[in-house]
Structures are given as C-alpha cells and as structure tokens.
Amino acid sequence: METLQRTANRGSISTGYDIENSLKFEPDNSETIQDAHNIAGNKRELTISFWCKITELGTQRMPLTAGARQARIWFDTNDQLTLQLQDAPGYLVKTNRVFRDTSAWYHIVVAIDTTQATDSNRIKLWVNGVQETSWATTQWPPQNFEGFFNVNQSHHVSDPGYYFAGYIADFFFIDDQVLQATDFGEYDEDSGIWIPKEYDGTFSGQSFYLKFDNASDLDERSDGLSNGVSMSLYNITAADQATDTPTNNFATGNPLVPLKANTILTEGATNFKNVGSAGWASFAPSIAVQSGKWYVEFTAAGATTFCGVGNVNNFLNSIYYGNWNTSIGFYGISGLLFIDGATSTWSGLAYGSGDIVGIALDKDNGYVYMSKNGTWANSGDPTSGASGTGGVALTQGNSDYSASDYFYIGGSHNINSGILQANYGGYTTDTPASPETDANGYGTFEYAPPSGYYALCTKNLAEYG
C-alpha cells in the first residue's frame, strides 16, 4: 500500500463509479452556494468530503466556511491547506506541504471528533487517501469543543470574499458521523491512483450532499433529507456546470507555465486575459500529447490571436505560437501561417473576435489542421491520414518535430485586445448552441470533432494517448 500512496495524486480514472459533473467557481463573478443551515447539528462529530481542482495559486481560496468565516477550510497564500474550527483562539491545523498541482483533482476529507481523549485525534485530514501528519501549525481543540461547523448559521461552498477558484465535485457534509477517506475513495489496483467510490453510508441530522448533476438546479441535494438545510445559488447558472471531474480529468490552462506579467487565467483556467499592460503572451494546457488525434476549440479575442501547437520543451521562451522552434501558429490577421517564427505561404482563413477556431492535431501522421466556425481552412481534411490533405506537416520548419515529442495545443494573442477563450471540452464560458461531443461522448464543443479525433481528457488519453 505504501507504493500506492506515493502515486495516488490525481483521481482521474474510475473503476465503476463515475462522477458526471462538477461545478466551476470563479472569484471574479462572486460565485458561491449558501447553506442557511437553519438548525444546528452535532458540532463535535462530523465529516466533510469533497473533490476539488484548483486553478489559481498564491491567493486565499476557501472551499467551505461556516458562521461568518469562523470555521473554514482553505488554501492560503502559500498554497498550504488549513482547517480551522473557530476564528479565535483558532483551533486549527495547517499542512507543511503545499498544493500546487493545477492539473490534478484533490480529494479532501476532514473528520472532526472532539470527544477524543488524545488531542491529535480530534481533527483528521486526508488528501487523496493519505492522512496528513506533517503540520506547519497545530492548535488542537480542547476535548468536547464545539466549533462553528454545523452551527445554525450560514455555511458557504466557496466563501464570499475568498471565493474558490476552480472546480468542486461530490460534496458531502455528514452530520453526527466520524468517517474516513476510505468511505469515499479507494486505490485503483492497477495504477495506484486514488479514485472516488460510491458512498454507501447514511445521511442524518443536518447532512447534505451536492452532486451538481442537475444543470437547472445546481444546488439540488442528493441526500434525501428534509432538515432545515436550505441552499441558495449566488451568481451561478447552468453555464457553470462542467464535465471536468475526478473520473475524467480534462485539460485546462496551466498557470504553472510562465505567463507574461499582468496576465491571468480565469473561468476554470479556460479564459486568458489581461489585468494590466501586457502585450503579447501565450498559454499552454495542463495536458500535452505524444501520440493520437486531438481536437480543441478557441474563441478568438480578436484578429491578433494565434492558435496552434508547440513542442513543450521550447515553450518557456515563447511569445506566441509559431514564434519559437517546433511551433506552428495560425494567425487571425490575413489568415497567415507562422512556423518557427517565419511566415509561410498558406491558403488560410482570416478570423477575428468571436470566431471559433478549431485545431485538430494528428500526432500519429504528423499534421495539424485549422478551422474557422466549422469550415476547415486550406480545404483541409483531418481524416486524410498520411496524405495530410490541407494540413500543415509537423516536419516543416527549422527543428525536428519528432513523433516522440510532446506537444501543447494552445493559444496566444495581444492580450490588450480582449479575452482568449479555450475549450478543451470539460468547460467553456461560451455555451455551444448545439453541443457536440467526440465519438466517445466526451467534451462539449460548438462543432463536432473530426472522425477519429478526441477531447483532451484522461479517459481518452488512456485509450489513444
């Protein structure tokens, strides 16, 4: 089991229990769910379990708070995870380790049992099945202490003021029971990855369970109780539902790769925007591919937008796709093609603000294709295989586009011109008029991916990557 624990860090596959949806939270939109919690429950014994995928680092992000932030679970400005039962005198624990993997789903389980005689048993915290025991701070509560979780005051999933940034799935608040991580997850026997499993326990008292699977009622409860727990959505709509989940992890923008100063990723790391004077900048997704056929859509910020592909090894010095060795960029102005920083003759399609640019990367045959609003440029046929009809060969340019190299599918633009929106299939701020999926039923796109091309998610990668 020790070996399994060392590799259990993603929760991106399933062995029978699938989580279909998550909920995207964006601080800029002040998105939160309020639980009025009109009746107090057991404040000494309770369990909290949820999955989250963080998309912003270095700021306070609070997935759950209670009683005007008296009790809270949060990632601090150093990206350490902290649990606090009361504001003063504190009664908290803070991890030594930090949580900065924005490509992964974290499973967080908190068990509170202040009836325990041993102080260190009164708060237990697991992340991806591993109990935290290395603490930067410990202020254990006294025996039989009653904290602010489960008081008859408002609780918030994503705290107002310290809104969570990212995705949350399978949220349990279990009253009057002290459970463990293994009640909600397990290790996959083959990979050693910590994955969700179906909860087969009971709900009582002031418990609640949120699956986020009903787009028309995203605070709908799945616990079957009528207990004074009253949910309200604030600034959350059906458009905030995502298919990026712990059992099918989708690519999102990666804030860990160097972004230019004054640029940030928002909306579940799918929007690339300017927060100051920035000029040209690029972003890359959290998933790179070495083989297979993949489809991504971008909503252009303006004509000064590049969409394209690039070797991950050279991305650190990027200005825009097509500017560095082993990169290809399709430029909105005049529909130009850039390869390794040089403009190439190509029968492209010019595009501008609001146009949807499709990128189809065929790593198996060594071609990349570009479409505008569903029409493939240069009479391209992404299904043409080795002939590469209308595609751009990855063997062009100044450097070796080796089949063994990993490639990003990303975007660049003059950041002052607007917000570049990426759709890797798991979430997009642009709700497709007639949503399309790949042949496996994954992704939510405006246009159908070409036959044989797939969304960038872990279930597809396991099969084709």
GUSE-372181 format. One record per residue: x, z, y negated of N, C-alpha, C in turn; residue in one letter. Coordinates in steps of 0.02 Angstrom, whole numbers, plus 50000, padded with zeros to 5 digits. Example, Ala and Ser with C-alpha at 12.3 -4.5 7.8 and 13.67 -1.06 7.14 Angstrom:
GUSE-372181
506605039050284506155039050225506605039050165a506425035450112506845035750053506455039449998s
//
This chain:
GUSE-372181
500415000050061500005000050000500435000049937m501035002949941501465003149882501624996149857e501764991549904501904984649884501304981449850t500704982949876500104980149846500024982549774l500164988849762500074991649696500524988249645q501124986349666501574983249618501344976349597r500954972949639500734966249622500014966149596t499684971949594498974972049577498884972349502a498874966649470498864966749397498404961649365n497994958049405497594952949373496854953249391r496684954249452495974954349469495644947649455g495934942249477495694935649457495414931549516s495334934849573495044931449631494494935849659i494144933549710493624937649741493604936249815s493344941049853493254940249925492544942049943t492064939249907491364940349923490954943049867g491264946549819490884949149762491124945649699y490684941749669490864938049609490524941049548d490904941749495490624943549430490524936949392i489904935349377489744928849350489884928249275e489804933849239489854933349166490224939349136n490484938249078490744943649036490454942748967s490614947348922490384946848853490984946848808l491014941748764491554941148716491414945448655k491924949248632491864953348572492374950948521f492144950148459492584947748405492534952648345e493094955848326493084960448269492854957348204p493044951048191492844947848128492094947348120d491734947348176491004946848175490644953448181n491034959048184490744965748191490264966248251s490504964048308490084963648368490124970248407e489544973248420489524979548456488854980248492t488844984548544488224986648577488144994148565i487584996048538487455003148526486985005848580q487185011348609486755015148655486535021448617d485895021848601485655027548562485745034148600a485755033948666485885039848708485475045848684h484825045048686484365049948656484345056648693n484565056748755484565062848794485275064148819i485505070248812486175071948835486195072248911a486765070448939486875070949011487405076249026g487705075649084488225080349105488865078749066n489085083249024489675082148983490315084749016k490245087449075490825089949112491035085249168r490555081649197490695077349254490375070449244e490795065349240490545058549231491105053649246l490915047249255491395041949270491235035849229t491755032449204491685026349165492115021049199i491845015149209492215009649240492035003149205s492544999249188492414992549160493044988249167f492934981749164493484976849162493544974149091w494154972949069494244970149002494844965449001c494794960448958495344955748946495464955848871k496044958448851496184959248779496474952848751i496314951348688496544945148657496904946248591t496944952448568497334953948508497764960048523e498374960048496498844965448508499044968748442l499274975048448499554978448390499044981248342g498414981448360497894984548319497474989148363t497154994048332496724998548370496094994848394q495964995248459495394991848489495044996848535r494414998148523494055003448558493485000648599m493565000148666493024997648708492425002348712p492525008948705491975013648710492105019648665l491605021548626491635027648586490965031348591t490975037648574490375041748576490385046848520a489795048348493489735053548443490155052348381g490055046748347490425045048286491175045248298a491365042348355492075041648374492405048248392r492015053448405492305059748428492655058848495q492315055448541492615053748606492725046248607a493265044048638493415036848635493925034948688r493875028648708494385025348748494655019748705i495315019448696495575014248652496295012448667w496465006148647497155003748645497395004848573f497955008348565498185009848498498625004248470d498925005448412499315000148379499954998448418t500155002848464500725001348508500504998448574n499844997348582499544994548643499574999448701d499625005948686499555011148737498815012848744q498635014948805497935016548820497835024048814l497315025948777497175033048763496455034648779t496355040548807495685043248819495635049948783l495125050848743495035057048705494315059548713q494255066148726493595069148737493285071948674l493705073648625493445076548563493965075448509q493725074248447494185072548393494655078148376d494415084148371494835089948356494585095848398a495045098948435495775098448432496075092648471p495695088248497495975082348530495745081648601g496105085148647495975084448718496005077148739y496615074848744496725067748758497315066748803l497345060648832497935058348868498105051348843v498745049948837498975043348815499515041048863k499465034748886499945032048934500625030748901t501145031148942501795028848919501825021348918n501545018148968501605010948971501115007648923r501275001448907500874997548860500514992048898v499984989448865499554984448896499544978348851f499954973448869500054967548827499964961048864r499694961248923499584955148961498914952248942d498924947448897498294944548872498034939048919t498404937548971498164932649020497794935949078s497794942649080497534946249138496904950149121a496544951749173495994956549168496244963349191w496084968549151496244975449169495604978949192y495654982449247495104986749270495264993949251h494854996949210494965003749185494425008249214i494635013549247494175018549273494385025449247v493915029049218494025035749192493565040549230v493855045749259493465051049291493575057549253a493045060449228493085066749192492755072249234i493135077549246492875083249284493205089549258d492925092349206493245098249175493095104649214t492715104149269492605110149311493225111749353t493695107149357494285108149399494715113949374q495005117649421495435123249403496115120849377a496365115349405497005112549383496895107949323t497235109349268497095105749205497205098249211d497715096049248497865088849253497365085149296s496925088749331496395085449370495755084549330n495745086849268495125086549228495015079749197r495545075849189495485068949166495915064649212i495615059649242495995054949283495855047849258k496385043849257496345036949231496685032349280l496325027049300496615021849343496605015149305w497125011249313497145004349288497324999849346v496874995249361496964990649417497134994449481n496754999749493496815003449556497365008549560g497805008749510498375013349510498235019149462v498275025249487498145030949444498735032049397q498575032849333499095034149283499335041349289e499995042249292500285048949296500855049849247t501065044349214501605044749166501305044549096s501345050249062500985050948998501465051748940w501295048548884501645049748821501375056048788a500725057448798500405063348769499905066148819t499895072748827499375076048866499135082148829t498495082448817498175088348789497555089648833q497665093148888497135094048937496585098648909w495955096848923495405101148900495375107648940p495105112848911495015119048949494495118149004p494515122649053494045122149108493325122749083q492895118449110492175118049093492045115749021n492535112448992492445109948924491925104248923f491515104148872491015098848864491225094348805e491435088248822491645083548771491065079748742g491225074348706490705070548671490445064648710f490765062848765490445057848808489825061048839f489275057548834488635059748863488255064648818n488465065648756488065069548709487455065448688v486965068548658486375064848635486505062048565n487045058148561487225054348501487425047248523q487455042848475487585035848491488255034848525s488245030548575488855027948606488895020548588h489505017848585489595010748568490075007448618h489865001948645490324997448680490594992748626v491224993548609491554990548552491364994348489s491824998648467491675003348414491615000048346d491105001648307491064999148237491645001948197p492034997548168492624999548131493264998148169g493244999048234493824997448277493584993148334y493274987548315492944983248363493434980648415y493194980148476493604977448530493694969948520f494284967448539494434960248535494584957748604a494114953848631494224951148698493574950848737g493634951648802493074950948848492974957548887y492354959348899492184965248939491684963048993i491784965749054491344963949110491214970149152a490634970049186490444975049236490554982249209d490154984149160490244990549125489794995849156f490105001149184489745006749214489865013149174f489325016749160489365023549135488955027749183f489295031849224488975035449279488935042949262i488335045349252488215052349236488225056649299d488525062649292488475067949343488815066149409d489275061349408489655059749468490385058749450q490835061349491491555060449482491785055649536v491905049349516492075044049563492805042049555l493015037049594493705034549592493705026949583q494305024349570494365017049561494125013249622a494225016149682494025012749744493275012249752t492895015649711492165014649712491955008049678d492415005149640492254999149601492714993249616f493274994449649493754989149663494144990349727g494534985349746494924985749808495504980749804e495994981649848496554976949852496384971249898y496504965149875496434959349918496984959549971d496794958850033497274959650088497814954350087e497654948350064498144942950066498624943050007d498364944049947498774943449887499014950249860s498674955549878498834962049849498554963149780g498154958349756497854958949689497264963649691i497204967649640496634972149632496034968049608w495484968449646494894964249631494264968649629i493734966249597493114970049596492784970049665p492404975349677491964975349734491284978049711k490774976649749490104978749730490024986249735e489774989349682489654996549682489044997949725y489125002249776488575003749821488325010949813d488525014049757488305020849744487645021049707g487475026849681486835027949648486915028849573t486355028349538486325029849466485825035549456f485995039949411485535045349395485665047749324s485235052249299485335055149233485375049849180g485905050249140485995045749082486465039949097q486495038049159486925032349179486665025849149s487115021049142486915014149127487435009349155f487205003249169487624997949198487444991449164y487954988149135487874981849099488254976349135l487884971049154488194965349189488294959349142k487934959149086487984953749037487804946949068f487354947049117487194940849152486564937449126d486204940649082485594937749053485734935748981n485844929248970486044926948903485524928448850a484894928848869484364930148821484274937648809s484614941748847484564949048840485214952148864d485734951448824486404953248847486514960848853l486074964848825486124972048836485634974548889d485374969848929484944971648984485314975949034e484994981249056485314985949103485144984049175r485614985449220485534983949290485564990149333s485394995949304485425002249340484745004549365d484205001449341483535003149365483265009649339g483585012649289483365019149264482945018449201l482525023449189482175024249126482335031249102s482845031749059483145038349049483325040048976n483045036548929483205038048860483825034448834g484155030748878484715026548855484415020248826v484525019048762484215013448726484755009048696s484795002848720485324998248699485094993748643m485554992248596485414987648542486034983448529s485924976848521486474972248505486554971648430l487174971348407487314970148337487794964248331y487554958948300487964952948287488194949548352n487814950548405487944947448470487364942948487i487514936848507486994932048526487154929148595t486714924948618486824921648683487474917748685a487684915348627488304911448623488924915548640a488864922248641489434926548656489524927848730d489064925448771489144926148843489694921448867q490104923748913490664919748939490654919549015a490974914349042491074913949114491784915749134t492194917749086492854920449099492764927549125d492944928749188492794935149220493374937449264t493344943649288493874946149332493914942449398p493394938749418493424935049481493534927549469t493564925449407493764918549391494044918649321n494694919449316495044920549253495224913749222n494964912449161495084906049128495674906549079f495964900849065496464900449012496154902048945a496534905448903496374906548833497014905748793t496954905548727497554905248686497994911348697g498634910348696499104915748712499434918448649n499244924548627499554927348566500274929748577p500514929648639501194931848652501714926548640l501504920148640501984914948621502034914848545v502594912748517502664913348445502164909148406p501744912448369501304909148322501614909648253l501504904648212501794904848145501494910548105k501894913348059501644918748017500994916747983a500554921647978499894920747945499404916647986n499534915948051499054912648096498844917648150t498214917248171497964921648222497494917948269i497394920848327496894918448374496284923048371l495684920248368495074924248364494574921548415t493984924648416493434922548461493664921848533e493904927548560494134927348630494744923048640g495164922548587495774918448588495634911148602a495084908648573494924901548578494944897948511t494954901748456494994898848389495664900348357n495974895348328496634895948298496544894948223f496684900248184496514899948113497064902848069k496994901448006497464903547954497204909847920n497634914747909497464920547869497924921147809v498234915647791498684915447734498944908447727g499474907447688499774900947680500254899747738s500094894947781500464894447843500764887547857a500444882147834500684875547850500564873747923g501044870347954500964867948023501104873548073w500704873648126500804878548179500484876048243a500694878748300500434876748365500254882848406s499824881848454499674887248502499674884348572f499754888848620499764886948691499294891448730a499044889048786498594893148826498974898148870p498594902648900498884907748944499054905049013s498834899049028498964896049094499314889349084i499874888449118500224882049120500164879249191a500214872749198500114869549263500714865449284v500834865449349501404861649377501164855649416q500544855849440500264850349478499514850349467s499174845349495498454844949489498224840849429g497554840649420497244836749366496774841449328k496854841549261496544846749221496224843849158w495684847049136495294844649079495174850249029y495284848648965495184853448911494864849848852v494454853448812494164850548752494384854548690e494464850948635494624854048571494144851448518f493894855848475493524853748416494004853648358t494124847648331494644846748281494484850448216a495004853148185494934856448121494924851448064a495184845648076495224840348026495664834848053g495794829948011496214824348033496924826548047a497154831948015497834834348027497844839148086t497604836548142497594840348204497954836448258t498364839848297498674837048357498364840548417f498204836648468498024839348533498474836048584c498734839848631499194836748677499464841248731g500034839348759500344843048813501084843848798v501374849048828502084850148817502394854448870g503024853348884503404857348930503474864448903n503324869348946503344876248922504034878448900v504554875448929505234877648913505444876048842n505114871248810505304869248743504804871548689n504284875148709503754876848662503984881648607f504474885748621504664890948573504894888048507l505134881948507505374878948445504884873848416n504244874548435503754869448417503534869948344s503354864248317502984863848253502294861048268i502274855548307501644852848330501764848948394y501244848048433501314844348496501514837148480y502014834748516502314828248503502924828648460g503084834548434503654835448389504284837348426n504214840448486504804842748521504884839048586w505484839448615505624835948677505134837948731n504964833148772504474833948826503804836448800t503574833348747502894834748722502574828348698s501914828048706501524822248685500934824848643i500844821848584500304824048541499894818148516g499234818948518498774813948490498564816448421f498714812448370498634814548300497994811648272y497604815848237496964813648211497014808048160g497514808348116497574803148064497794796648097i497384791548089497524784748115497574784548191s497424789948225497454789948298498154788648324g498654791248290499344789948310499534794048371l500034791548407500314794948465501024797148448l501174803448459501844806148449502134808148516f502754805748529503104807648590503804809948570i503964816248586504614819148570504794818348497d504304818848453504424818548381504404811648351g504344806448392504334799548366503644796648374a503434792748323502784789448326502834783348372t502354782748416502344777148463501744772648451s501824766348467501264761648462500774763048519t500144764048500499644765748549498964764348520w498534761548559497864759948535497434766248539s497544770748491497204777148492496554777148453g496244782948449495634783848411495754789248359l495654787448296495694792548244495114797448252a495244803648234494724808748237494804813548179y494264817248165494284821848109493874828048123g493724831748071493404838248077492744837748116s492674841948167492064842048206492054837548267g492524832748270492564828448329492834832548388d492584830948447492804834348507493304829848543i493914832448549494454828848581494534831448652v494504826948701494624828848770495324826948791g495654831448826496314830048853496274830648929i496454825248963496474825249036497204824449058a497474829549091498164829449113498194828449188l498504822949209498604821449279499334822749296d499484828749318500174830349334500394827249401k499914825649443500094822749508500374815749501d500074811849455500304804949445500714804049381n500744809249339501174808949280500884805349220g500234806649205499924803549146499484808649109y499394807249045498934811149005498474806348967v497834808248959497334803948927496984808048873y496724804148823496384807448767495714803948755m495204808048741494544805248724494304808148658s493854804448626493524806748565492774806448578k492454812248574491724812748582491484809148645n491874809948699491664807248763491914800248780g492234796848732492484790048744493244790248751t493504787548806494224787848819494594782648778w495094784848741495484780548698495914775748739a496084770148707496534765248737496254762548804n495574762348808495244760148870495484764148930s495604770548917495894774748969495414776149027g495714776649086495334778349146495714783949183d495524790249169495894795849200495854795749277p495384792049305495324791849378495744786249409t496144782749370496514776949394497134778749436s497304785149438497854787249481498524784649461g498884781749510499574779649498499644774049447a499104770149436499154764749386499134767449315s498834773149304498834776249238498494772049185g497954768749201497624764149154497434767649089t497724765149034497574767848968497854774748954g498264777348999498564783948990499264783548961g499534789248945500224789748920500644792848976v501154789148997501574791449052502004797349030a502054802249072502474808049057503214806449063l503374800549086504084798649092504354795549029t503944794748977504184791948914504564797248874q504914795048822505234799748777505954800848793g506234806048761506954807248763507164811648821n506694815148853506874820148902506514819048968s506744822749018506454822149085505794825849088d505254822249105504614825349117504534826449192y504924831049218504944832049290504264834449317s504094832049376503474834049407503474841549422a504074844549426504124851649440504034856049378s504034852949319503974856749258503254859149247d503204864949216502544867549196502374865049126y501754862949117501524860349054500944864349026f500964865248960500394867848923499924862048903y499284863648896498824859148862498574863048801i498794861048742498644864948683498534860748621g498574864048564498424860548502498854863048444g498874859048392499224860648331498834857848273s498924860648215498644857448155498924860748093h498814857248037498974860247973498464865647961n498674871747971498214877347977497784878347915i497994875647858497604876447797496964872247797n496904867747846496334863147845495724865847881s495774871547915495194874247949495374877748014g494894878248059494974881848122494954876848179i495484876748218495514872648278495224876648337l494734873748370494384877248424494564874248491q494784878448536494954876248604494414878348652a494264874148700493784875748753494124874348820n494354879648852494644879048918494124880048973y493504881048952492954881349000492634888149008g493004893548993492744900249002492334902848944g492494900348884492114902348824492274897448768y491774895948728491864891948668491364894048616t491574894048553491114895748498490624890048485t490794884048506490334878348499489904877948562d489264879548556488824879148614488674871848630t488884869448688488754862348705488014860748705p487844854748681487144852648679486864852048749a487244849048794487044848448864487644850448906s487714856748921488324859248954488494855549018p489134854049025489394850749084489914855249118e489964854749183490464858449221490904853449259t491444856149289491834851849333491474851449401d491774847849448491434846649512491344852949552a491724858149537491654864549571491134869049538n490854866649483490364870649447490664875549398g491304874849381491644879449336491734876249267y491744880349217491834878049148491174876449114g491184876549048490604874649008490864869948954t490764863448962491044858448918490494854248886f490664850948831490204846348799490134839948840e490694837648867490704831548907490944833048977y490694829349025490884830449095491624828749106a491994833149137492684831449154492704825249199p493224821049194493264815249238493274817549311p493054813149355493044814749426493744816649450s493784822249483494424824649509494814829049461g494544830249401494874834649351494484841149346y494854846649331494554853149337494734857649277y494314862649268494434867549215495024872049234a495364874549183495944878849194495724885949208l495594887349271495384894149291495704895649359c495714902049377496094904049435495794901549500t495144900749504494854898149566495064890849576k495084886949523495324880049530496074879849543n496454884249511497174884349522497334885949595l496944890449625497064892249694496974886249740a496534881549719496384875849762496804869649745e496944868749681497274862449660497944863349625y498104869549606498714870649566499324871849606g
//
